């Protein structure tokens, strides 16, 4: 089994294909700490050989920069179906993370372990919004 891709996004739905909005952000901006982010999704796609099809266990963790769990580990089961033809099959997952509280700004990471294999490690920062900078030079192109 190999990972085709993984990302976080604002919303996702999996049917025959993945539909996602706000794909691939890596920073949550907030003016106040602690902050609570109402909803975001972890999305991943796995490709498996025909001998790897069947039920799989996934465990998702959100950890802080000290390696501590931010939320209880989310555990679920999913199935990689038998391919309609050929020797490969695809498994798609969209997992919602709701009302996650971040106590301070810093670096966090989302990890997914599938059947004991560490498959996903996505960095996520929580930071104050960037300050607007005044332009230092004005250039007039003609």
PyMOL commands that set and color helices and strands:
alter all, ss='L'
color gray80, all
select helices_A, chain A and resi 50-52
alter helices_A, ss='H'
color red, helices_A
select strands_A, chain A and resi 2-9+11-14+18-21+27-29+35-49+54-64+74-80+88-102+106-114+117-127
alter strands_A, ss='S'
color yellow, strands_A
deselect
rebuild
show_as cartoon
